């Protein structure tokens, strides 16, 4: 049986990436109701907001759903307490060491998936006792590794290295990308950007439309000296470039970034001054769809791609 | 029928990338004899050497083979004259505009494939009248685009944009990568790095062994101010980094690069001072194989990957 479906008890091995300012209960429950696995992105939520989203998500779906927990988050222990209290059974951890909380989660019967950007971190996650891995390539949106390993190169390395369910992330837009990731050896896929621009995403309409109108080459991995992040080009991105050209040091960059840039851009729709996090598939996103339409299109595209590769060598 | 096989008259839609200091007549003929398409990399050859390689390749194989022609090469008109004289029927052009020579080649009955790193260049190539496209992702070795578009994101964009045989390059190491590329919509694949480290490659043994021992994250796309190139980290790469840290300008970088760095590294085996061009798959290359072993392994892996994805969703 497909290991990702089995692990999470879902119909399709499609995970909706947990994303700040985009994936609240509305998106997560819509994805889960459509047969994928929805994740509440806790990284942009205060503890009480986070609890509210979990409660609402439980009401909105009877299907499995999970939460994404960036381990660098300051209120992390409150978040952990809340998700255990509320009976969340699936946690995706990222941006930190899987050693710290994995055994705690496991004691509470919670399934833990850790997000990595290299084979070496995948091995460490295996040692920490996680149940699955998201291996995320350079082309992914938001925060990312600094080694720039792409999905094509990352997935086979991780698959050959560790025996766990592997979820491929980064550059997966449609059913073709899903079949490609599975050809490389992944058991399932995590899709972020396309769901970030869905109807149920809590991102601002201005941000969604900006992504819909973006072209190839419009995103860039930057701010590697702080926490590497893939951004859509805008005035703020240009300011970062200007700072680099003016030989900015790490403190200059910190000051330039300041606080709340992602909220400003993605949630409040300030396209000039905000930080606009999105993956390279941005240029393929040309409409705002519902979560269910996205999943139906991906599954349809998956079977079409399978059909068209069936005799491709003849 | 598979469009790449049909266009070139080959058994498997596997192209061996034309590479400086690696792919002379020996490698190209070995690949062609094994059922792929071998390419002589003319970019590192003086005109008389280039002619010699074509003549030898014709003696070494009765199968189709081609040449790779970087259009920035200074002796380009001599090279073009030679390849027409010698009856070469397949040319892969790169690093320049396809407008300049495509019609000349076509008048001589030569099939022209142009290498691009973005959808917009793919469209321009179509307009120039080429027969096929190599779409090369960010993860590829050697010279590359500056927009950093990865294979996962590039191939579906190009496939949706133009109706020509599409050859996917960048990050393809084995049959899994080949099936992945074809799932994305490519008709065939171009493999560079793995053939660069083959027995028949004219690269220096020291370079080959250095690649065999490299790890993930050991390559980096750099020198974007000159011509972007993916290099394996070594002392020379570190000097480039030091220069960047010391706020080098474009002239400093040109002076640092100098002449003949790639020859020094890849052909003469100077691992400290040489430029070592290789793709991100470097970390997957762990032995020196013959061209024929590589092709057999890729085909074998392709069918295995197809088998293992056949019921992957169940």
Interface residues (C-beta under 8 A of the other chain):
Chain A: X1 X2 X5 X12 X13 X118 X119 X120 X137 X138 X139 X147 X148 X149 X150 X151 X152 X153 X156 X157 X170 X171 X172 X173 X174 X176 X177 X179 X180 X181 X182 X183 X184 X185 X187 X216 X217 X220 X221 X247 X280 X281 X283 X284 X302 X305 X306 X308 X309 X312 X313 X314
Chain B: X1 X2 X5 X12 X13 X118 X119 X120 X137 X138 X139 X147 X148 X149 X150 X151 X152 X153 X156 X157 X170 X171 X172 X173 X174 X176 X177 X179 X180 X181 X182 X183 X184 X185 X187 X216 X217 X220 X221 X247 X280 X281 X283 X284 X302 X305 X306 X308 X309 X312 X313 X314
